[in-house]
Amino acid sequence: MAAGSAPPIDVDPLEQSIRRRVVLATIAILLMIAAHIVGPLVRTEGSKAVDLLTEFGSAITALFLLLLGTPKILRALRERREDAAIAHAERMQVNHLFRMTELLQSANGYGDANAVLGSTIDSLLQGFGGALYVFNNSRDRLELSATWNWPETDTLRPMLMPSQCWALKRGKAHLNADTQGALRCDHHIGAATVLELPMTAHGEIRGMLKIGTALPDAAAQLARIQPIATAIADAMSLAISNIALRETLRTQALRDPLTGLYNRRYMEDALTRLSALAERTGTPLSAIMIDLDHFKKLNDAFGHAVGDTVLREAAAQIVGALRVSDVACRYGGEELLVILPECSLTEAKTKAEVLRERIEALSSVQGATISASLGVASLPENTRTIADLLPMADAAMYQAKEAGRNRVVAAPAQESPMLPLAAE
């Protein structure tokens, strides 16, 4: 049932019943008049006849008033039933919104929230299309998150800039209509009429809900459903805010706030998981320990702000050279660690050399000498024990420092050749 519309009211049986009763009452009154007034009137003379005529006129007047008031009674009854139906529809909408809010509180991510929003739009806004835009992490643009029953005559951009949208610039609902004199957003490129609702929570715009239709009286229809659409947008904005907060907390629990690399806690879990996978599949697992050279001197000479910048940019250079399956972590201080699944010692040394060159290239950007010493170790070429992998990579890194820094050193191979790890 569309928002704001009442269910069909079948009043014909009720009206027919009332009309039948009025007709029967009229007939009964007429019969009573005929029996008790008209009859004696024929047999009576003089003043008594006048009294009977007066009584007859009163009965006719009462009958006339009864017939005159019946349509008003029916109309009042019909209006009361229509008001009751509208109130019932509004209660159903409120109950649906409460249920939507409850479900959104249980949403684990944007996928769950989008499913709840789509179901709500299908139930409360039948005949209208919906689209949800959410800010990206850097909050410089909005990305299309989900769509529902969007009009085929309209085109949705995969992303849009806040500066292109009047709803976001004003923080208020805005109607994009193809009518003369209408103010349209720069991103609006379709033929449908679209109501755009900014979604605000905790004083911050979190995204935008678009409701569109291609109906001939689109503007009037959108004005009719705007209150319920606004309520849906408000509920969804709180859900998006909560999801974003959970994502932030999860990120803070797993990543180093300065470099954006995984923290040591995540590194330990990843190393355990990847070593078990390597043992099960019989594939190699390598680790690269990285330490920035003379980092304390860099901080003393240029300040800690420059030191933090160098750490961030070094981390970015490392991540830019890795595969999706590789794991980069901040091991501690200026020490960084890279875990390379399915990577042999030779391949890890080649990757380490690439990382060394990328870090050294930061010198020209920062105007200071920047370099790193790297140590490489691998399972099973250097050791068959996961507990020895990182200590061996760390020892190789210190050998690189002792040999003059800004270089890559691999841990020594095992004295007796070992067969590769066998798969189960």
N, C-alpha and C positions, 0 to 999 in steps of 0.2 A: 504493500500500500504506500503510495507516494506521501511524502511528508506534507502535513497541513491539510490533507483531504480526508473527509469523513467517509466511513463505509456507506454503501447504498442503504437507504432506509425504506422499508416496505410498509407504507402507511395505508395502502389501499384497503386491506381487510379491516383495519380499525375504523377508517372513515366510513366504509360501507356499513359496519355494524352500528355506528352512531346514527348514520342517516336512516337506517332501517328502524331504529328505535324512535327517532323523531317522527317518521311517517306513521308508525304505529300509535305513538302518543297523540298525534294530530287526529288520526281517525277516531281514537277513543274519545278525545275531547268533543269532536263533532257529533259523535253518537250520543254523548252525554247531553250536549246542547239540544240535540233533536229530541231526546227522550224527556228531559226535565224542564226545558224552557219553551221550545217551539210548540210542543204538544199542548201544554197548559195555556200558552198564548192564544191558541186558536179558540179555546173555550172560555176565555176571560175577557172582561170588558172594563173600561174605565181606568182608574188609577192603578189598579193591580196590573193591568196590561203594560202601563208605563214602567212599573218596577221590573217586570219581567224583561222588557226590552232593554232596560239599563243593565240588568244582569247578563243578558245576552251580549251586549256590547262589550262588557268587561271581559267575558270569556274570549270573544274574538280578539280583543286587544292583547290578552295574555298569549293567545296562540300566535299572533303576529310577532310579538316580541321573542317568543321561542324560536320561530323560524328565522328571524333576523339575527339572533345571537348565535345560531348553530355554526355558520362559517367562521366566525371569530373564534369560537371554542376550538374548532378543528385546526385553524391556523396556529393558535397558541400551543395546542398540543403537538403539532408537527414541529414547531420551532423548538419546543422543549426537548423533543426526541433528537432533533438535529444537534442541539447544543450538547446533549448527553453523549451522542456519538462522537462529536469532536473532542470532548473532554476525555472520552475513553481512548481515542486515537493518540491524544497528547500523552496520556499516562503510559500507553504502550511504547511511545517514543522515548519517554524518560526512562522506563524500565530497560529498554534496549541500550540506551546510552550508559546506564549504570553497569549493565552486563559487559558492554564494550570496555569500560574503564577497568572492570575487574579482570577481564581477560588480558588487557594490555599490561597490567601489573605482573602477570605471569610470563610475559614475552621474554625470551632469552636473547633476542636480537632483532634486527630489522626484518628478517624473514617472517618471524612470528607476528610482529606488529603489523606488517603489510597485509598478512592474511586476515587478521582481525578487522583492519580498516576496510579491506575489500568486501568482507561479509557484511559489515555495517552499511556501507554505501549501497550494496545490492538490496538490503532490507528497507532502509529508510529513504533512499533517494532513487527509487526505481525510475528508469527512463533517462537518467543522467549518467555521464561518464566522470570518472575521477582520475587524478594523477597526483602523485606525491613527489615533491622535490626536497632533497635534504642537503645541507651544507657539507662540503668535504672537510677533511681534517684541518686544512689550512684556512678554511672559511673565506676563500676568495671566489668561490663559485658554488652553484647548486647543481646537484646531479640528479637525474631522473631515477627514482628508486622503484616505483611500481605504477602500473596503470590498471584501470578497471572500466570496461565498456566504453572506451573513449570513442567519440564520433569519428567515423571513417573520413569525413570531409575535413577534418582538422589534423594538423601535423604538430607533433610534440618534439621540441629540441631535446637531445640527450643531456644537455647542460645549458645553463644560462647564468649570466652575470647579474649580481644584485643591482648594478647601475642601470640595467636594461628594464627593470621591473618597477612600476609605480607602486604596486602593493608593498614591496619590500622597502622602497625609499620612503614611503609615507607611514609604513607600519599599520596600514588599514586595508580593508577589503577594497578591491578594484574590479570593475567590470570591463572586459575587453569585448566590444561589440562592433560589428561592421555597419554602423549607422553614421550618418553625416554629423560631424561635429564631435564625435566620441573620441576621447583620449585613449589611445592604444599604446600598450607597451611595445618596446622595440623588438622583443623576442616573439611577439604574437604574429604568427605567419599563416594561420589557418583561417577557415571560413566560419567555424563554429563560434558561438557566443560563450565566453568563459568568465566565470567568477573566480577570482584569485584571492585566497585567504592566507595572510602571513600567520605562521604558527609561532607564538611567543610563549616562553616559559622562563620563569625566574628573571624577567627583565631582558631576555635575549631572544632574538629571532632564531628559531631552530630550523625552519624550513618553510615550505609553502604547499598548500593544498589547492588544487585546481578542480573546479566542477564545471563541466562543459555540456552543452546541448546544441543540437541543430534544429530544434523546434521553431516554427514560425514566430511564436510569441515568446522567444527565448528569454528576453530581458524580464518580462513579467513572471515567467516561471522561475527564473533564478532568484528574483526578489522574494518570491513566495517561500522558497526553501532555504533562503539565506540564514535564518535563525538556527535551523537544525544543522546546516552545514558548518556554521560557526562553532556550534557545540561539539561537533565531531572533530574539527580542527583543534580546538582547545584540548580535548582529551588526548588526541594524537601527539600534540606538542609536548605534553608532560611525559608521555611514553618515550618519545625521542630523546628528551632531556635525560631521563633515567638510563636509557640504553647508552647514550654517550658517556654518562658518568661512570657506568660499569666498565665500558671499554677503556676509559682513562685509568681507572683503578687497576684493571687487569694489566694494562700496559706498564703502569708504574711498578707493579709487582714483578714484572718479568724483564723490564728493560732499564738500562742505566739512563738517568735523566739527562746527563750531559751529552753523551755520544749517541744515544739512541740504540746502541748495541744491546744485546741480551746481557743480563747481569750474571753474576757467578752462580746464583741459585739455579737459574735456568740452564746454565752451562753444565752443571753437574747432572741434572736430569737428562739433558740431551746426550751427554757423553755415555751415560749408562744405557740409554735406549739405543743409540747408534752402535755401541760396541756389541750389544746383544744381537742386533741385526747383522753386523759384520760376521759374528761367529756363526749365526744360523745360515747365512748365504755363502760363506766362504769368500767374502770380498774384503779388500784392504780398508783400513781406516787410518787417516793421517791427521796430525795436529801441527799447527804452526804457532809458535810463541813469538810475539812481537814486542819489542821494547824500544820506545823512542830514545834516541841518543841525547845525552846532555840535557835532559828535560828540565832539571832543576836550574841549570845555568840559563836556559831560555826564560824560565819564569822570573829569575832574578834580574835579567837584563831587560826584558820587555814587559814584565808584569803578568799577573795571573790571568788577566782577561785575554791576552794574546796566547798564553799557554792553553787556556780552555778552547780558544778558536782552533789552535793547531790540533788538539785532540779530536774535536768534532770533524774537522776536515780530513784528518787521517782516517777516522772511522768511515767517513763517506767514501773515501778513495778505496778502502778495503771492500766495503759492501758493493761498490760498483764493479769490482773485478771478480765477484763470486757467483757461483751458481745458486739457484733457488734452494737446492738441498743443503748447501753449506751453512754453517752456523758461525756467526761472528759474535764474540763476547768481549766485555771489558773484564779482564782477569783481576785487575787491581792497579790503582795509580795510573801510571802511563803504560802499563802492560796490557796488551790485547791478545786474544786467542782466537784462532780460526780452526774449526773442526771440519774435515773434509771426508765425507763418506764415499766409499767406492773410489778411492784415490790412492795410488801407489806412492812409494817414497820418491821415485823419479818425477812423477807428475806433481807431487807436492812441492818439490824443490823448484820446479819450473814456475808454479803458481807463486811461491814465496818470492822469487826474483821479480816477478811482475809487481807484486805488492811493494817490494822495496823501491822499485823505480817510481811508482806512483806517489809514494810518500816523499821521496827525495825531490820530486817535481814541485812540491809545495814550497820549496825554498824561494823560488822565483816569485811566488805569489805573496808570501809573508815578508820578504826582505830579510830573512834570517836563515841560518844554516839548519836545515831540518833533515834528519835521516833516522833510520831504524836498524836495529840488529835483529835478525830472525833466526830461530832454531826450528828444525823440522824433525819429526819422528813419526814412525808408521808401524801399524800392526799389519802383518806379522813380521815385517822385515827387520825391525829393530828390537821388538819384544813381542811376546805372546800374552803378556799380562796387561790388562787395561790400567791397572794401578800404576804401572811404570811408564805409561805413554806420556803423560804431561811432565813428569820429572825429567824424562829423557829429552823432551823438546825444550824444557827450561834450561837444562845443562848445555844443550847445543847452542842456545841463544847466548849464554854467558861466554861460551867459547868464541862466538862471533864478536862479542865485545872485546875480549882479550886479544883477538886477532886484528883489532883496529876499527871495529864498528862498521856500520853501513854495509853489511854483507849478510849472506845466508850461509848457515852451517847446518849440515844434516847429522843426526845422531849416528854413531857407528853401528854397522850391521852386526848381527849376532855372529859369534865365532864359528859355530857349526851351522851349516845350512839347514833350514827347517822347511817342511812342506807347508803349503798354504793351508789356511784354516779350512777344514772340511765342512761341507754343508751337512746338516742333519738329514 
